[in-house]
Structure formats: structure tokens, C-alpha cells
């Protein structure tokens, strides 16, 4: 994949190591220490400049505000690279409001793939832009926190930052 010049920054955030990748125009990946090698290889980001960029600095600023509870949405351009199904799942995630959570099966229903909840889980697990594309807002049907690239403890912490509450009634909303 030709992303142009790829910039990179390893950042020690309040929840641990976060790796940020961007080109001149958009964010390409936000990864955790645990999933960084897999995502970088899958997206062809192994060759990058070990230096930051204005977009990476802006992303870190916005993430910092998020961790402080001062930001609910992100305003950075992103480029999502995946299969058509992954893009469908990830674009749906962008519409889940701050502080809300759904189950994998509810997400599958919302994207009109009712029986594809396992595929939704797999797609969400390959989300290359963690936090900003909020796959942490998807839980098991019983409300349990599981299945997150950064680990269950980080997923729990992100939900706590957002004042997490599990709402099955979201089915009838615009999400």
C-alpha cells in the first residue's frame, strides 16, 4: 500500500503506550503496544519515519482531552483501510455516541447483517484506529467487557472515562 510519507510517534498516554501513524493528510492507525506489530504489518506501515507530524500532535492533543474527560468526539481526518465488511462495521462504530455501548449482535443487526455478530467481532478486532473509531463501545450480549486489542483493562478504563452505561434500547435510536 502506498500511503506516501508515513510519520510515527510512540506516546505514553494515561492508559499506556499508544502508537500513532499518519501521512500528510490523515491518521492511518492508533494502536496499543499489544496490537501494534500486527496492525503495522497488515497496513504496510513498517517503513515509517520515526518522527511526529502536525496531525499526530493534534491527535495526541485531542486524545489527551478525551482522557481528561474534556472531549467526546474527535476531529481528525482518518483513512480506514480494510475489507468492505470491515469498513461497514467501523463506519457504524463512528456513530455510537460517547458513553453508550451496544452488543456485537446489536451492531450486526444495525448494519443489516443480523447473523454476523462473530464477523462483526472479528472486524472490530481489526480496527486500526482505536479509541477514535470507538470499538471499545461494543460489548458481549451479557454486558461483559471482552475482546479488545489493548486488553480488557484498557477497554474498561475507556468506558469509565465515558461514564459507561449499557443500553439495549439504543436499537430504536438513530445509531
N, C-alpha and C positions, 0 to 999 in steps of 0.2 A: 504494500500500500504506500502510495506516495502522499505523505502528509505535509510536504515542504519541510522547512526547518522546524524541528521539534525541540522545545525548551522543556526543562525538567527542574523540579525543586522537591527535595525531601524536607518535610516540615514536621516538627514535633508539636502537634496540636494538643489541646487539653484532653483528648481521648487517645493519644498515642500517635505513632508515625503515620503520616499521610503523604502520599506521593502524588504530585500534580504534573500533568503533561499538557502542553498546549502548543499550537502552532501560532502563526502570526495573527490568525483571526478567530480561533475558537479553542475551547477547552476540549481535550481529547480523552482524558482519563483522570479520575480521582480514585486512588487505590489505597488499601491498607498494606501494612508490611506483609500480612499473611497471603494476600492475593496478588501482590504487585508483579511477581515474576510471570505468573500465568497470563494476566491481562496484558502486560507489556509484550509478551511473545505473541499472543493472539492478535493484537492490533498492530504488530510490527513496529513497536516503539522502543526496541532495544537500543537502536542507534539514536541518541539524542544528545543535545548539548547540556552539560551539567551546569546550566545557568538559568536563572529565572527570567521572566519577561513581565511587562506591564500587566498582561492578562492574568498570569499566575499570581502576581502580587495583589491584584484586585480580588481574585478568587479567595486568597488567604484572608484578606480583609473581611470579605463577606462571610466566610466560614467562621472567622473569629467573632463576628457579631452574632452569628447563629448560636455558637457555643455559649455566648454571654446572655442568650435569651432576647436579643435585640433585633433579630431578623427572622422573618417567617418565610420569605421567598428569596430566590437567588436571581440576579440579573447579570448573568454572564453568558455569552454565546457558547453553545456546545455543538459538537459534531458527534452524533451517535453512529457507530459502525457495528452492524450486526445483520442477522437474517431478517427477512420481512416479519416473521413472527416475533423475534426479539424486539424489533422496533415498535411493533404494535403494543407489546407488553410494557416496554419502557416509556413510550409516549403516554400510555394510560397512567403510569405512576406519577407523571408530572402534574396530573390534575387532582391528586389526592391532597386535600387541604392539610396544612400544618396541624398537628395534634390529633389527627384522625388516623384510624387504622382499619384495614379490611383483611379478610382471609384470602388465601390463594384461590379458593373456589369462587369467592365473590368477584375477584379480579377476572377470573376466567369467564364468568357469566357476563360481566360488563363489556368484555371485548368480544362477546358473542362466540366464545369457544368453551361452552359450559363444561364439557368433559375433559378439558385440557388443563386442569389445575396442576398436575405434575409438570407439564410442559411450561406452564407459567412460572412455577417454582424454579425450574431449570433456567429459563430465560432471565428471571430476576437475579439468579445467582451469577449470571454472566454480565450483569450491568457494569459497564466500565466507568461510570461516573457516580460513584457512591455519594450519598448524602444529598447532593444537588438533584439527582434523579432518585427520589426517596423510596428505594426498595425496602428500607427499614420499616416502612409503614404497612408492610404485608406480614401477617401472622398466620399461624396454624388456625384451623377452624375452631379449636378449643381455646384460642386466645394465647396459647403458649408462644414464647419467643424462641425461635429457632431459625436455622438456615440463613446465616448472614456471613458475607465474605470477611468481615472484620471480627467475627465471633459473636456469640450471644451476649456477652457482657457489653460490648460496644453498641449493639443493636438496642439493648435495654437502656443504656445511657442516652442514646439519641432520642428514644421515645420519652424518657424522663425529661429531657430538655424541652420537649414539645408539650409537656403536660398530658402525656398519653392517656387516651381512653378508647376502649374498643367499642365500636358502634356497628352493629349489624344493620341498623336502619339506614345506613348510607346507601343501600341498594336503591332506594327511591329518590335519591338526590341526583344532581347533575353530574356527579363523578362518573 
